């Protein structure tokens, strides 16, 4: 077969067209910045590589945290042949080809194969069925990547057969290190002599929000669009703070209504209101709404918090929450953001108590375990003829002890009637807000009940 004299040139031109993030990818695991829990000394992925086999693995985390890079490097670290595909695009026929090739490779040379699937949460059941048996037999290793929580988004059969490795966003200092490496990398900007204002590099690292790919893309845009220091020598450029500001696009807020972001943001919002931190609550509320969260879900959580975390410490909190929910239903976004903000701020300022929640939880736990009480005779419905005859047939003493006295007929508005055959104390109010007054009333009522003989 004749030698292709232009092959090398074509490959070089193709590589030159790659984006900066691709050109400066780490070549080994030691070059990866960040992820110390996985790649540090004794880290999970380090220990996995040391075994010489990867098995099935799901890498999950936000965009730009290096999932694809790690997939390639893990395969290289165990000297495996690397096949890469998108889970939504690879068909069953191609999967079978990969399996057949992996089997021959393993038999001929003993070299393993890693099939890397991006967006593995899109893997269909048919694709899964055609692959999992050979994965379990060790014909090849399956390494998937997803931005979703695999517990929610990835097929249960895959999750049950895979080790899970969570990648977290890099800190600003780590992104800064990646940017500095890119500036001196031999494939970074080989045709330019680039200098960047220190403040510009810091802003770029901070505003990338841990997304390395976004940081490198913005850096490349800033470098390519920067004005040369010398018009006669366009290869020398200095990137200014303004260049970086213009190259940074507004980052799309990561928010998936069925995934981690949904639950994490709602959790942060609720905990901030519970902790009376108004600024934090407003921030997380803004994140939820800007990310496209259904405002009715936010209103629902505010209403739950009003009863669970405020209760009788401020009975008006539930009224505010109910009104906010009704207004949200009627007007929708964007106007209801004002209503939700008002309600959230009210919850932050209200005195807190979970005594209401603890009371019903304690009672429900007792009832659900079968420790229930019979309704006393004097509290039972006597509207039926048989019930009335039975009650009137009892002795005068029993009837007196079981008589129901309406509290409206008592001078104190309480009376002496008992309402449980055995004493129970579920509600334990605090001394905060209205509950302080409720506590005094409750204590007086309990003392009165202790002085009354209970029916036998």
DOLOKOL-906163 format. One record per residue (C-alpha): chain; residue in one letter; y, z, x. Coordinates in steps of 0.5 Angstrom, whole numbers, plus 500, padded with zeros to 3 digits. Layout:
N
+------+------+-----+-----+-----+
: unit : code :  c2 :  c3 :  c1 :
+------+------+-----+-----+-----+
:    A :    A :   Y :   Z :   X :
...
+------+------+-----+-----+-----+
//
This chain:
456
+------+------+-----+-----+-----+
: unit : code :  c2 :  c3 :  c1 :
+------+------+-----+-----+-----+
:    A :    X : 500 : 500 : 500 :
:    A :    X : 507 : 498 : 503 :
:    A :    X : 511 : 504 : 505 :
:    A :    X : 518 : 505 : 501 :
:    A :    X : 523 : 504 : 506 :
:    A :    X : 528 : 507 : 501 :
:    A :    X : 525 : 513 : 498 :
:    A :    X : 528 : 518 : 503 :
:    A :    X : 535 : 515 : 501 :
:    A :    X : 533 : 516 : 493 :
:    A :    X : 531 : 523 : 494 :
:    A :    X : 537 : 525 : 498 :
:    A :    X : 542 : 522 : 493 :
:    A :    X : 538 : 525 : 487 :
:    A :    X : 538 : 532 : 490 :
:    A :    X : 546 : 531 : 492 :
:    A :    X : 547 : 530 : 484 :
:    A :    X : 544 : 537 : 483 :
:    A :    X : 548 : 542 : 480 :
:    A :    X : 550 : 548 : 485 :
:    A :    X : 546 : 553 : 482 :
:    A :    X : 540 : 548 : 483 :
:    A :    X : 542 : 547 : 490 :
:    A :    X : 542 : 554 : 492 :
:    A :    X : 536 : 556 : 489 :
:    A :    X : 533 : 562 : 493 :
:    A :    X : 527 : 559 : 497 :
:    A :    X : 523 : 566 : 498 :
:    A :    X : 523 : 572 : 494 :
:    A :    X : 526 : 576 : 499 :
:    A :    X : 532 : 571 : 498 :
:    A :    X : 533 : 573 : 491 :
:    A :    X : 539 : 578 : 489 :
:    A :    X : 538 : 583 : 484 :
:    A :    X : 532 : 585 : 480 :
:    A :    X : 530 : 591 : 484 :
:    A :    X : 525 : 594 : 479 :
:    A :    X : 521 : 588 : 480 :
:    A :    X : 522 : 585 : 487 :
:    A :    X : 524 : 592 : 491 :
:    A :    X : 519 : 595 : 495 :
:    A :    X : 513 : 597 : 490 :
:    A :    X : 516 : 593 : 485 :
:    A :    X : 512 : 590 : 479 :
:    A :    X : 512 : 583 : 481 :
:    A :    X : 511 : 585 : 489 :
:    A :    X : 505 : 588 : 487 :
:    A :    X : 503 : 583 : 483 :
:    A :    X : 504 : 578 : 489 :
:    A :    X : 500 : 582 : 493 :
:    A :    X : 494 : 581 : 489 :
:    A :    X : 494 : 574 : 490 :
:    A :    X : 493 : 572 : 483 :
:    A :    X : 499 : 572 : 477 :
:    A :    X : 494 : 572 : 471 :
:    A :    X : 499 : 571 : 465 :
:    A :    X : 506 : 573 : 465 :
:    A :    X : 512 : 573 : 461 :
:    A :    X : 519 : 573 : 464 :
:    A :    X : 524 : 575 : 459 :
:    A :    X : 531 : 577 : 460 :
:    A :    X : 538 : 574 : 458 :
:    A :    X : 540 : 567 : 461 :
:    A :    X : 542 : 566 : 468 :
:    A :    X : 538 : 572 : 471 :
:    A :    X : 533 : 567 : 475 :
:    A :    X : 527 : 567 : 470 :
:    A :    X : 525 : 559 : 472 :
:    A :    X : 527 : 561 : 480 :
:    A :    X : 522 : 567 : 479 :
:    A :    X : 517 : 563 : 476 :
:    A :    X : 517 : 558 : 482 :
:    A :    X : 517 : 563 : 487 :
:    A :    X : 512 : 567 : 484 :
:    A :    X : 507 : 561 : 485 :
:    A :    X : 509 : 559 : 492 :
:    A :    X : 508 : 566 : 494 :
:    A :    X : 501 : 566 : 492 :
:    A :    X : 500 : 559 : 494 :
:    A :    X : 499 : 556 : 487 :
:    A :    X : 500 : 549 : 485 :
:    A :    X : 506 : 549 : 480 :
:    A :    X : 507 : 545 : 474 :
:    A :    X : 513 : 546 : 469 :
:    A :    X : 514 : 544 : 462 :
:    A :    X : 518 : 546 : 456 :
:    A :    X : 514 : 550 : 451 :
:    A :    X : 517 : 546 : 445 :
:    A :    X : 516 : 539 : 448 :
:    A :    X : 509 : 539 : 452 :
:    A :    X : 504 : 537 : 447 :
:    A :    X : 496 : 539 : 447 :
:    A :    X : 494 : 532 : 450 :
:    A :    X : 498 : 534 : 456 :
:    A :    X : 496 : 541 : 456 :
:    A :    X : 489 : 539 : 457 :
:    A :    X : 491 : 534 : 462 :
:    A :    X : 494 : 540 : 466 :
:    A :    X : 487 : 544 : 465 :
:    A :    X : 483 : 539 : 467 :
:    A :    X : 487 : 538 : 474 :
:    A :    X : 487 : 545 : 475 :
:    A :    X : 480 : 546 : 474 :
:    A :    X : 479 : 540 : 479 :
:    A :    X : 484 : 543 : 484 :
:    A :    X : 480 : 550 : 484 :
:    A :    X : 474 : 547 : 485 :
:    A :    X : 476 : 542 : 490 :
:    A :    X : 480 : 546 : 495 :
:    A :    X : 480 : 553 : 491 :
:    A :    X : 488 : 553 : 490 :
:    A :    X : 490 : 556 : 484 :
:    A :    X : 495 : 553 : 479 :
:    A :    X : 501 : 556 : 475 :
:    A :    X : 503 : 553 : 469 :
:    A :    X : 511 : 555 : 468 :
:    A :    X : 513 : 554 : 460 :
:    A :    X : 520 : 555 : 459 :
:    A :    X : 522 : 558 : 452 :
:    A :    X : 515 : 560 : 451 :
:    A :    X : 517 : 563 : 444 :
:    A :    X : 517 : 556 : 442 :
:    A :    X : 509 : 555 : 444 :
:    A :    X : 506 : 553 : 437 :
:    A :    X : 499 : 556 : 435 :
:    A :    X : 495 : 549 : 437 :
:    A :    X : 498 : 549 : 444 :
:    A :    X : 496 : 556 : 445 :
:    A :    X : 489 : 555 : 442 :
:    A :    X : 488 : 549 : 447 :
:    A :    X : 490 : 553 : 453 :
:    A :    X : 488 : 561 : 452 :
:    A :    X : 481 : 560 : 453 :
:    A :    X : 482 : 557 : 460 :
:    A :    X : 487 : 562 : 462 :
:    A :    X : 482 : 568 : 460 :
:    A :    X : 477 : 564 : 465 :
:    A :    X : 482 : 564 : 470 :
:    A :    X : 482 : 556 : 471 :
:    A :    X : 490 : 557 : 471 :
:    A :    X : 495 : 562 : 470 :
:    A :    X : 501 : 562 : 465 :
:    A :    X : 508 : 564 : 466 :
:    A :    X : 513 : 564 : 461 :
:    A :    X : 520 : 565 : 460 :
:    A :    X : 524 : 567 : 454 :
:    A :    X : 531 : 570 : 453 :
:    A :    X : 528 : 573 : 447 :
:    A :    X : 524 : 580 : 446 :
:    A :    X : 517 : 578 : 447 :
:    A :    X : 515 : 583 : 442 :
:    A :    X : 519 : 580 : 436 :
:    A :    X : 519 : 572 : 438 :
:    A :    X : 512 : 571 : 442 :
:    A :    X : 506 : 569 : 439 :
:    A :    X : 502 : 576 : 439 :
:    A :    X : 496 : 573 : 442 :
:    A :    X : 500 : 571 : 448 :
:    A :    X : 503 : 578 : 449 :
:    A :    X : 497 : 581 : 448 :
:    A :    X : 494 : 577 : 454 :
:    A :    X : 500 : 577 : 458 :
:    A :    X : 504 : 582 : 463 :
:    A :    X : 511 : 583 : 461 :
:    A :    X : 517 : 583 : 466 :
:    A :    X : 524 : 584 : 464 :
:    A :    X : 530 : 581 : 468 :
:    A :    X : 536 : 584 : 467 :
:    A :    X : 543 : 581 : 468 :
:    A :    X : 546 : 582 : 475 :
:    A :    X : 552 : 587 : 477 :
:    A :    X : 558 : 584 : 479 :
:    A :    X : 557 : 586 : 486 :
:    A :    X : 550 : 582 : 486 :
:    A :    X : 554 : 576 : 483 :
:    A :    X : 559 : 577 : 488 :
:    A :    X : 554 : 576 : 493 :
:    A :    X : 550 : 570 : 490 :
:    A :    X : 557 : 567 : 490 :
:    A :    X : 559 : 568 : 498 :
:    A :    X : 552 : 566 : 500 :
:    A :    X : 553 : 559 : 496 :
:    A :    X : 559 : 558 : 500 :
:    A :    X : 556 : 558 : 506 :
:    A :    X : 549 : 555 : 504 :
:    A :    X : 548 : 549 : 508 :
:    A :    X : 547 : 545 : 501 :
:    A :    X : 552 : 549 : 497 :
:    A :    X : 558 : 544 : 499 :
:    A :    X : 556 : 540 : 505 :
:    A :    X : 562 : 535 : 505 :
:    A :    X : 567 : 541 : 504 :
:    A :    X : 570 : 546 : 508 :
:    A :    X : 572 : 551 : 502 :
:    A :    X : 575 : 558 : 502 :
:    A :    X : 576 : 562 : 496 :
:    A :    X : 582 : 567 : 495 :
:    A :    X : 578 : 574 : 495 :
:    A :    X : 581 : 576 : 488 :
:    A :    X : 579 : 569 : 485 :
:    A :    X : 572 : 571 : 487 :
:    A :    X : 572 : 578 : 484 :
:    A :    X : 574 : 575 : 478 :
:    A :    X : 569 : 570 : 478 :
:    A :    X : 564 : 575 : 479 :
:    A :    X : 566 : 580 : 474 :
:    A :    X : 567 : 575 : 468 :
:    A :    X : 560 : 572 : 469 :
:    A :    X : 557 : 578 : 465 :
:    A :    X : 551 : 578 : 470 :
:    A :    X : 550 : 570 : 468 :
:    A :    X : 549 : 567 : 475 :
:    A :    X : 548 : 560 : 473 :
:    A :    X : 555 : 561 : 469 :
:    A :    X : 558 : 564 : 476 :
:    A :    X : 555 : 558 : 480 :
:    A :    X : 557 : 553 : 475 :
:    A :    X : 564 : 556 : 474 :
:    A :    X : 565 : 556 : 482 :
:    A :    X : 563 : 549 : 483 :
:    A :    X : 568 : 546 : 478 :
:    A :    X : 573 : 551 : 481 :
:    A :    X : 572 : 548 : 488 :
:    A :    X : 571 : 540 : 486 :
:    A :    X : 578 : 541 : 482 :
:    A :    X : 582 : 545 : 487 :
:    A :    X : 588 : 541 : 490 :
:    A :    X : 586 : 540 : 498 :
:    A :    X : 590 : 544 : 503 :
:    A :    X : 592 : 538 : 506 :
:    A :    X : 593 : 531 : 503 :
:    A :    X : 591 : 527 : 509 :
:    A :    X : 584 : 531 : 509 :
:    A :    X : 581 : 532 : 502 :
:    A :    X : 575 : 536 : 505 :
:    A :    X : 579 : 542 : 506 :
:    A :    X : 580 : 546 : 500 :
:    A :    X : 582 : 553 : 498 :
:    A :    X : 580 : 556 : 491 :
:    A :    X : 586 : 560 : 488 :
:    A :    X : 585 : 565 : 482 :
:    A :    X : 588 : 560 : 477 :
:    A :    X : 583 : 555 : 479 :
:    A :    X : 578 : 560 : 477 :
:    A :    X : 581 : 562 : 471 :
:    A :    X : 581 : 555 : 469 :
:    A :    X : 574 : 554 : 471 :
:    A :    X : 571 : 560 : 467 :
:    A :    X : 570 : 558 : 460 :
:    A :    X : 569 : 563 : 454 :
:    A :    X : 562 : 566 : 455 :
:    A :    X : 558 : 565 : 448 :
:    A :    X : 556 : 572 : 446 :
:    A :    X : 549 : 573 : 446 :
:    A :    X : 547 : 575 : 439 :
:    A :    X : 540 : 573 : 436 :
:    A :    X : 539 : 576 : 429 :
:    A :    X : 532 : 577 : 430 :
:    A :    X : 532 : 579 : 437 :
:    A :    X : 534 : 585 : 442 :
:    A :    X : 542 : 583 : 441 :
:    A :    X : 542 : 585 : 434 :
:    A :    X : 538 : 591 : 434 :
:    A :    X : 542 : 594 : 441 :
:    A :    X : 549 : 592 : 438 :
:    A :    X : 547 : 595 : 432 :
:    A :    X : 545 : 601 : 435 :
:    A :    X : 551 : 602 : 440 :
:    A :    X : 555 : 601 : 434 :
:    A :    X : 552 : 607 : 430 :
:    A :    X : 551 : 612 : 436 :
:    A :    X : 559 : 611 : 437 :
:    A :    X : 561 : 613 : 430 :
:    A :    X : 556 : 618 : 430 :
:    A :    X : 559 : 621 : 437 :
:    A :    X : 566 : 620 : 434 :
:    A :    X : 568 : 615 : 439 :
:    A :    X : 573 : 610 : 435 :
:    A :    X : 574 : 605 : 441 :
:    A :    X : 567 : 604 : 442 :
:    A :    X : 565 : 603 : 435 :
:    A :    X : 571 : 598 : 434 :
:    A :    X : 568 : 594 : 440 :
:    A :    X : 561 : 594 : 438 :
:    A :    X : 563 : 592 : 431 :
:    A :    X : 567 : 586 : 434 :
:    A :    X : 561 : 584 : 438 :
:    A :    X : 557 : 584 : 432 :
:    A :    X : 562 : 580 : 428 :
:    A :    X : 564 : 575 : 433 :
:    A :    X : 556 : 574 : 435 :
:    A :    X : 555 : 572 : 427 :
:    A :    X : 552 : 578 : 425 :
:    A :    X : 552 : 578 : 417 :
:    A :    X : 558 : 583 : 415 :
:    A :    X : 553 : 586 : 409 :
:    A :    X : 548 : 589 : 414 :
:    A :    X : 554 : 592 : 418 :
:    A :    X : 557 : 595 : 411 :
:    A :    X : 550 : 598 : 410 :
:    A :    X : 549 : 601 : 416 :
:    A :    X : 556 : 605 : 415 :
:    A :    X : 553 : 607 : 409 :
:    A :    X : 547 : 610 : 411 :
:    A :    X : 551 : 613 : 417 :
:    A :    X : 555 : 616 : 412 :
:    A :    X : 550 : 620 : 409 :
:    A :    X : 545 : 621 : 415 :
:    A :    X : 550 : 623 : 420 :
:    A :    X : 556 : 626 : 416 :
:    A :    X : 553 : 628 : 409 :
:    A :    X : 557 : 634 : 406 :
:    A :    X : 561 : 635 : 412 :
:    A :    X : 566 : 630 : 409 :
:    A :    X : 563 : 628 : 402 :
:    A :    X : 569 : 622 : 401 :
:    A :    X : 565 : 619 : 407 :
:    A :    X : 560 : 616 : 402 :
:    A :    X : 565 : 614 : 398 :
:    A :    X : 569 : 610 : 403 :
:    A :    X : 562 : 607 : 405 :
:    A :    X : 561 : 604 : 398 :
:    A :    X : 568 : 602 : 397 :
:    A :    X : 567 : 598 : 404 :
:    A :    X : 561 : 595 : 402 :
:    A :    X : 563 : 593 : 395 :
:    A :    X : 569 : 589 : 399 :
:    A :    X : 565 : 586 : 404 :
:    A :    X : 561 : 583 : 399 :
:    A :    X : 567 : 580 : 395 :
:    A :    X : 571 : 578 : 400 :
:    A :    X : 567 : 576 : 406 :
:    A :    X : 569 : 574 : 413 :
:    A :    X : 574 : 574 : 416 :
:    A :    X : 578 : 578 : 412 :
:    A :    X : 572 : 584 : 411 :
:    A :    X : 573 : 585 : 418 :
:    A :    X : 579 : 589 : 417 :
:    A :    X : 575 : 593 : 411 :
:    A :    X : 569 : 595 : 416 :
:    A :    X : 574 : 597 : 421 :
:    A :    X : 577 : 602 : 417 :
:    A :    X : 571 : 604 : 414 :
:    A :    X : 568 : 605 : 422 :
:    A :    X : 574 : 609 : 424 :
:    A :    X : 574 : 614 : 418 :
:    A :    X : 566 : 615 : 420 :
:    A :    X : 569 : 616 : 427 :
:    A :    X : 574 : 621 : 425 :
:    A :    X : 570 : 625 : 420 :
:    A :    X : 566 : 632 : 421 :
:    A :    X : 559 : 630 : 423 :
:    A :    X : 553 : 634 : 420 :
:    A :    X : 546 : 631 : 419 :
:    A :    X : 544 : 637 : 414 :
:    A :    X : 543 : 633 : 408 :
:    A :    X : 538 : 628 : 412 :
:    A :    X : 534 : 634 : 415 :
:    A :    X : 534 : 637 : 408 :
:    A :    X : 531 : 631 : 405 :
:    A :    X : 526 : 629 : 411 :
:    A :    X : 523 : 637 : 411 :
:    A :    X : 522 : 636 : 403 :
:    A :    X : 519 : 629 : 404 :
:    A :    X : 514 : 632 : 410 :
:    A :    X : 512 : 637 : 405 :
:    A :    X : 511 : 633 : 399 :
:    A :    X : 507 : 628 : 403 :
:    A :    X : 502 : 632 : 406 :
:    A :    X : 500 : 635 : 399 :
:    A :    X : 504 : 642 : 400 :
:    A :    X : 507 : 641 : 393 :
:    A :    X : 509 : 646 : 388 :
:    A :    X : 507 : 647 : 380 :
:    A :    X : 513 : 646 : 375 :
:    A :    X : 514 : 653 : 373 :
:    A :    X : 513 : 654 : 365 :
:    A :    X : 520 : 655 : 363 :
:    A :    X : 523 : 649 : 367 :
:    A :    X : 518 : 644 : 363 :
:    A :    X : 520 : 640 : 358 :
:    A :    X : 518 : 643 : 351 :
:    A :    X : 521 : 637 : 346 :
:    A :    X : 513 : 636 : 344 :
:    A :    X : 510 : 640 : 339 :
:    A :    X : 504 : 642 : 343 :
:    A :    X : 508 : 644 : 349 :
:    A :    X : 513 : 648 : 344 :
:    A :    X : 507 : 652 : 341 :
:    A :    X : 504 : 653 : 347 :
:    A :    X : 510 : 657 : 350 :
:    A :    X : 511 : 661 : 344 :
:    A :    X : 504 : 663 : 343 :
:    A :    X : 505 : 667 : 350 :
:    A :    X : 506 : 674 : 350 :
:    A :    X : 513 : 677 : 349 :
:    A :    X : 513 : 679 : 356 :
:    A :    X : 511 : 673 : 359 :
:    A :    X : 516 : 669 : 355 :
:    A :    X : 522 : 674 : 357 :
:    A :    X : 520 : 672 : 364 :
:    A :    X : 519 : 665 : 363 :
:    A :    X : 526 : 664 : 359 :
:    A :    X : 530 : 659 : 361 :
:    A :    X : 538 : 661 : 361 :
:    A :    X : 543 : 656 : 362 :
:    A :    X : 548 : 657 : 368 :
:    A :    X : 553 : 655 : 363 :
:    A :    X : 552 : 661 : 359 :
:    A :    X : 552 : 666 : 365 :
:    A :    X : 559 : 669 : 367 :
:    A :    X : 558 : 666 : 374 :
:    A :    X : 556 : 659 : 372 :
:    A :    X : 549 : 660 : 376 :
:    A :    X : 545 : 665 : 372 :
:    A :    X : 539 : 669 : 374 :
:    A :    X : 534 : 663 : 372 :
:    A :    X : 529 : 661 : 378 :
:    A :    X : 527 : 654 : 380 :
:    A :    X : 522 : 654 : 385 :
:    A :    X : 515 : 658 : 384 :
:    A :    X : 516 : 660 : 391 :
:    A :    X : 522 : 660 : 396 :
:    A :    X : 524 : 654 : 400 :
:    A :    X : 529 : 653 : 405 :
:    A :    X : 531 : 646 : 406 :
:    A :    X : 538 : 645 : 407 :
:    A :    X : 542 : 649 : 413 :
:    A :    X : 549 : 647 : 412 :
:    A :    X : 554 : 647 : 418 :
:    A :    X : 560 : 650 : 419 :
:    A :    X : 564 : 643 : 419 :
:    A :    X : 568 : 640 : 414 :
:    A :    X : 566 : 642 : 407 :
:    A :    X : 559 : 644 : 409 :
:    A :    X : 563 : 651 : 411 :
:    A :    X : 564 : 652 : 404 :
:    A :    X : 558 : 649 : 401 :
:    A :    X : 554 : 654 : 406 :
:    A :    X : 558 : 660 : 403 :
:    A :    X : 556 : 658 : 396 :
:    A :    X : 549 : 657 : 398 :
:    A :    X : 548 : 663 : 401 :
:    A :    X : 551 : 667 : 395 :
:    A :    X : 546 : 663 : 391 :
:    A :    X : 540 : 665 : 395 :
:    A :    X : 542 : 672 : 395 :
:    A :    X : 542 : 672 : 388 :
:    A :    X : 535 : 669 : 387 :
:    A :    X : 532 : 674 : 392 :
:    A :    X : 534 : 679 : 387 :
:    A :    X : 530 : 676 : 381 :
:    A :    X : 523 : 677 : 380 :
:    A :    X : 520 : 671 : 380 :
:    A :    X : 515 : 669 : 374 :
:    A :    X : 507 : 670 : 376 :
+------+------+-----+-----+-----+
//
